[in-house]
Amino acid sequence: MPPLLTSFLSILVLALGCGIATWLAMHYNLVAWRRRAGQHWTVRARLLWTARLNRTWIVICINLIGISLAIEWRLIESSYLTVVILLGGVILGLYPSTREIEPRFTLPVWLGYTLSIMFFQFGLIAIGMWLATTMPKEMDLAAWLRTAIGLTGAMIIISGIYLPLLSRLTPLKPELKPVYQRLKDIAEIATRNSGVTPRYIWLANSPIANAVAFPLINAVVFTTRSMELLEDDECLSVMYHEYGHLREPWSIRLMRILPTLGFFVFIFVHPVSHAFGTMGVFLLIVLLIIIQKSTNAVMRRMEHRADDLANSLSAHSPVYARALEKLHEASQIPAVMAHKKMTHPDLYDRMLQAGLTPSYEPPLPPEGITWAAKMMIFITILTVILVLKE
């Protein structure tokens, strides 16, 4: 067998091992959540949120371990291909736990959902890595041109301006057309009452209960799961909230791309460190913190303003609060978070603001990283150190 083929098969075997390790780690990661079956949804959501945080660490750690072993065993020469294959194994290892959390996720639906997330996240990462690795010590015309092209591509991904084309290429299934018509009817009522006219109203076939506005393209998306859960008046109240985002001035709409685009300051590490040394890199970190803090504060105010519109147009009835609670319960999102500086306010506070006192006391916020995740991080660091020493 040719050496290249042997090496390729070896990396596939390693990817399979990474997938199995991910499956086992996630199975253990959900033990606390699994044991609380039958308890109030806020208790389970709190535990699941912690498990989701740990899932991120599990994915990162197992990928790093796999890459370290691939380097140690010299399995394949193409580092990019190795990373992609190992990442694919880890992602597939997440499917059993995802299916356990949300049984409506069939393999085709889950793959489509995962690929869309990977296009967004890893598309941005790929652009950032390309710009960072090709950045010279001193910026020239070619470097600025590459930067402009890369940042334009990143802004296209973040803004969602490709979504109208994607919607044309993926028509709705016939059985979803009545649901879509119901959504359009509700949108027309919301337009008459609010004066906001969206350019696009889309229905996404997803088991995740959610509704999202895209202010830059003047669009609103509801998932099929949210349409199943919400009554017409509840769906209308959520539509008002999303319309609140479509009423934002263009300065705010453009600002929405900054939290993600802000991380691209690190593409300038090479020229900045060359010109200003360590202080230059420190200033890039400070700049990122300023961008994140300032934009997060503005986005939080926009969420409050959108909530105010939903409450006022719903005649201050508890219908909007009930809709929010249904969406949080279905998606198992905690009613109270660990801190008050997230973009969206806590569900518990939003329900009180909407005029509905929850039937339960404020639950505890989710915990941080568990000892199991810390152990995984320790094992990863130890593995990387051992590989680098040789």
C-alpha positions in Angstrom: 0.0 0.0 0.0 1.4 3.5 -0.9 2.7 5.4 2.1 0.4 8.3 1.5 -2.7 6.1 1.5 -1.5 4.3 4.6 -1.0 7.7 6.3 -4.4 8.8 5.2 -6.1 5.6 6.6 -4.2 6.1 9.8 -5.5 9.6 10.2 -9.0 8.3 9.6 -8.5 5.7 12.4 -7.3 8.5 14.7 -10.4 10.6 13.8 -12.6 7.6 14.6 -10.8 7.4 18.0 -11.4 11.1 18.6 -15.1 10.6 17.7 -15.4 7.8 20.2 -13.6 9.8 22.9 -16.0 12.7 22.3 -19.0 10.4 22.5 -17.8 9.0 25.9 -16.8 12.4 27.2 -20.2 13.9 26.3 -22.0 10.9 27.8 -20.3 11.6 31.1 -20.8 15.3 30.6 -24.6 14.9 30.7 -24.8 12.7 33.8 -26.0 15.5 36.1 -28.6 16.6 33.6 -29.7 13.1 32.9 -30.2 12.3 36.6 -32.6 15.3 36.9 -35.1 13.9 34.4 -38.6 14.8 35.5 -37.6 17.9 37.6 -38.6 21.4 36.7 -37.3 22.6 33.4 -35.3 25.5 35.0 -33.2 22.9 37.0 -32.4 20.8 34.0 -31.7 23.9 31.8 -29.2 25.2 34.4 -27.4 21.8 34.3 -27.5 21.5 30.6 -26.0 25.0 30.1 -23.0 23.9 32.2 -22.7 20.8 30.1 -22.8 22.9 26.9 -20.0 25.0 28.2 -18.0 21.9 29.0 -18.8 20.6 25.5 -16.8 23.4 24.0 -13.8 22.5 26.1 -14.2 18.8 25.2 -14.2 19.6 21.5 -11.2 21.9 21.8 -9.2 19.4 24.0 -9.9 16.3 22.0 -9.0 18.1 18.8 -5.7 19.3 20.3 -4.9 15.8 21.6 -5.7 14.3 18.1 -3.5 16.9 16.4 -0.7 16.3 18.9 -0.8 12.5 18.3 -0.9 13.1 14.5 2.3 15.2 14.8 3.9 12.6 17.1 3.2 9.7 14.8 3.8 11.7 11.6 0.6 10.4 10.1 0.2 12.9 7.2 2.1 15.8 5.8 -0.9 18.1 5.1 -1.6 19.8 8.4 -4.8 21.4 7.1 -6.2 18.0 5.9 -5.3 16.5 9.2 -7.2 19.2 11.2 -10.3 18.9 9.0 -10.4 15.1 9.3 -9.9 15.1 13.0 -12.5 17.8 13.5 -15.0 15.8 11.4 -14.5 12.9 13.8 -15.0 15.0 16.9 -18.1 16.6 15.4 -19.7 13.3 14.5 -18.9 12.2 18.1 -21.3 14.9 19.3 -24.3 13.5 17.5 -25.4 10.9 20.1 -25.5 13.5 22.9 -27.2 16.1 20.6 -29.8 13.5 19.8 -30.3 12.7 23.5 -30.8 16.4 24.3 -33.1 17.0 21.3 -34.6 13.7 19.9 -36.1 15.6 16.9 -32.6 15.9 15.5 -32.4 13.3 12.8 -29.0 12.7 11.3 -29.7 14.6 8.0 -31.3 17.6 9.9 -28.4 17.6 12.4 -25.8 17.5 9.6 -27.4 20.4 7.8 -27.6 22.4 11.0 -24.0 21.6 11.9 -22.6 22.4 8.4 -24.4 25.8 8.6 -22.7 26.6 11.9 -19.3 25.4 10.6 -19.7 27.6 7.6 -20.2 30.6 9.8 -17.6 29.8 12.5 -14.9 28.0 10.6 -15.3 30.3 7.6 -14.4 33.2 9.8 -11.6 31.3 11.4 -10.2 30.3 8.0 -10.2 33.9 6.8 -8.6 35.1 10.0 -5.9 32.4 9.9 -5.2 33.2 6.2 -4.8 36.9 6.9 -2.7 36.4 10.1 -0.3 33.9 8.4 0.2 36.0 5.3 0.6 39.4 7.1 4.1 40.8 6.6 6.1 42.7 9.2 5.5 45.9 7.3 2.2 46.6 5.6 2.4 47.1 1.9 -0.2 47.6 -0.8 -0.6 43.8 -1.3 -1.2 43.3 2.4 -3.8 46.0 2.6 -5.5 44.5 -0.4 -5.6 41.0 1.1 -6.9 42.5 4.4 -9.7 44.3 2.5 -10.7 41.1 0.6 -10.6 39.0 3.8 -12.6 41.5 5.9 -15.2 41.9 3.1 -15.6 38.1 3.1 -16.0 38.1 6.8 -18.6 40.8 6.7 -20.5 38.9 4.1 -20.6 35.8 6.4 -21.6 37.8 9.4 -24.3 40.0 7.8 -26.2 37.1 6.2 -26.6 38.9 2.8 -26.3 35.5 1.2 -29.4 34.2 2.9 -31.9 35.4 0.2 -30.0 33.3 -2.4 -29.9 30.4 -0.1 -33.6 30.6 0.5 -34.2 30.4 -3.3 -32.0 27.4 -3.6 -33.7 25.5 -0.7 -37.5 25.7 -1.3 -39.8 24.7 1.5 -41.2 21.2 1.6 -44.8 21.0 0.6 -45.9 19.9 4.1 -44.4 23.1 5.6 -46.3 25.5 3.2 -49.4 25.8 5.5 -47.0 26.7 8.4 -45.3 29.3 6.3 -48.6 30.8 5.3 -49.6 31.1 8.9 -46.3 32.8 9.6 -46.9 35.3 6.8 -50.4 36.0 8.0 -49.0 36.8 11.5 -46.3 39.0 9.9 -48.9 41.0 8.1 -50.8 41.7 11.3 -47.5 42.7 12.9 -46.8 45.1 10.0 -50.2 46.7 10.3 -49.8 47.3 14.0 -46.2 48.3 14.1 -45.6 50.0 10.8 -42.5 47.9 10.1 -42.4 46.1 6.8 -39.7 43.4 6.6 -38.2 42.5 3.2 -38.1 38.8 4.0 -40.0 36.5 6.2 -38.5 33.0 6.3 -39.4 29.7 7.9 -36.5 27.5 8.9 -37.0 23.8 9.2 -35.3 23.2 12.6 -36.1 21.4 15.8 -34.6 24.4 17.8 -37.2 26.8 19.0 -36.0 30.2 18.0 -36.8 33.4 16.1 -34.1 35.7 14.8 -34.0 39.1 13.1 -31.4 40.1 10.5 -31.5 43.9 10.6 -28.9 44.4 7.8 -31.0 42.6 5.3 -34.4 43.5 6.9 -35.4 39.8 7.4 -37.0 37.7 10.2 -36.7 34.0 10.6 -38.9 31.7 12.7 -38.1 28.0 13.1 -40.7 25.3 12.6 -40.3 24.3 16.2 -41.2 27.7 17.5 -44.3 27.7 15.2 -45.3 24.4 16.8 -45.0 25.7 20.3 -46.5 29.2 20.0 -50.1 30.2 19.7 -50.9 32.9 17.2 -51.0 35.7 19.8 -47.7 34.4 21.2 -46.1 34.2 17.8 -47.3 37.7 17.1 -45.7 39.1 20.3 -42.4 37.5 19.4 -42.7 39.0 15.9 -43.1 42.4 17.4 -39.8 41.9 19.3 -38.0 40.9 16.1 -39.6 43.9 14.3 -38.1 46.0 17.1 -34.7 45.1 15.8 -35.7 46.0 12.2 -36.5 49.5 13.5 -33.0 50.1 14.6 -31.0 52.9 12.9 -28.4 51.9 10.4 -25.6 52.9 12.7 -26.8 50.2 15.2 -27.4 47.6 12.4 -23.8 48.1 11.2 -22.5 47.9 14.7 -23.9 44.4 15.0 -21.1 43.0 13.0 -18.4 44.5 15.3 -18.5 41.9 18.2 -17.5 39.1 15.7 -15.4 41.3 13.4 -13.5 42.7 16.4 -11.5 39.5 16.8 -9.9 40.3 13.5 -7.7 42.8 15.2 -5.4 39.9 15.9 -4.6 39.6 12.2 -2.3 42.6 12.8 -0.2 40.9 15.5 2.8 40.5 13.2 3.1 44.0 11.9 2.1 45.6 15.3 4.6 43.5 17.3 7.3 44.4 14.7 6.5 48.1 15.0 5.7 48.4 18.7 6.8 45.2 20.4 4.8 43.6 23.2 3.0 46.9 24.0 1.5 46.8 20.5 0.0 43.3 21.1 -1.3 44.5 24.5 -3.0 47.4 22.8 -4.7 45.1 20.3 -6.1 43.1 23.3 -7.3 46.4 24.9 -9.0 47.4 21.6 -10.8 44.1 21.4 -12.1 44.4 25.0 -13.3 48.0 24.3 -15.1 46.8 21.2 -16.8 43.9 23.0 -17.8 45.9 26.1 -19.2 48.8 24.1 -21.1 46.9 21.5 -22.5 44.4 24.1 -23.9 47.3 26.1 -25.6 48.8 23.0 -27.0 45.4 21.9 -28.4 44.9 25.4 -30.2 48.2 25.2 -31.6 47.2 21.8 -32.9 44.0 23.4 -34.7 46.0 26.0 -36.1 48.3 23.4 -37.4 45.4 21.3 -39.0 43.9 24.5 -40.7 47.2 25.1 -42.2 47.2 21.7 -43.4 43.6 22.1 -45.0 44.4 25.5 -46.6 47.7 24.3 -48.1 46.2 21.1 -49.3 43.2 23.1 -51.3 45.6 25.3 -49.0 44.7 28.2 -50.7 41.3 28.5 -48.6 38.4 29.8 -48.7 36.8 26.3 -45.1 37.9 25.4 -43.8 36.5 28.7 -45.5 33.2 28.1 -44.0 33.0 24.6 -40.5 33.7 26.0 -40.9 31.0 28.6 -42.0 28.5 26.1 -39.0 29.2 23.8 -36.6 29.0 26.8 -38.1 25.8 28.1 -38.1 24.1 24.7 -34.4 25.1 24.1 -33.5 24.4 27.7 -32.0 27.9 28.2 -31.5 28.9 31.8 -34.0 31.4 33.3 -31.2 33.2 35.1 -27.6 33.5 34.0 -24.4 33.8 36.0 -24.0 37.5 35.3 -26.1 40.4 34.0 -23.9 41.5 31.1 -25.1 39.1 28.4 -26.8 40.5 25.3 -30.2 39.2 26.2 -31.6 39.9 29.7 -32.5 37.0 32.0 -35.8 35.3 31.2 -37.0 35.8 34.8 -36.5 39.6 34.6 -38.1 39.8 31.1 -41.2 37.9 32.4 -41.5 40.4 35.3 -41.1 43.3 32.9 -43.8 41.8 30.7 -46.2 41.7 33.6 -46.1 38.0 34.5 -44.7 36.8 37.8 -43.2 33.3 37.2 -44.7 30.4 39.3 -41.3 29.6 40.6 -38.6 31.3 42.6 -35.6 32.7 40.7 -33.5 29.6 40.0 -29.7 29.5 40.6 -27.5 30.5 37.7 -25.5 27.8 35.9 -22.1 26.8 37.2 -18.9 27.4 35.4 -16.4 24.8 34.2 -16.7 21.5 36.1 -13.8 19.5 37.5 -14.2 17.0 34.6 -13.6 19.7 32.0 -10.6 20.9 34.1 -9.3 17.4 34.0 -9.7 17.2 30.3 -7.8 20.5 29.9 -5.0 19.2 32.2 -4.7 16.0 30.1 -4.5 18.1 26.9 -1.8 20.4 28.2 0.2 17.4 29.4 -0.1 15.7 26.0 0.9 18.8 24.1 3.9 19.4 26.4 5.1 15.8 26.0 4.8 16.0 22.2 6.7 19.3 22.0 9.5 18.1 24.2 10.4 15.3 21.8 
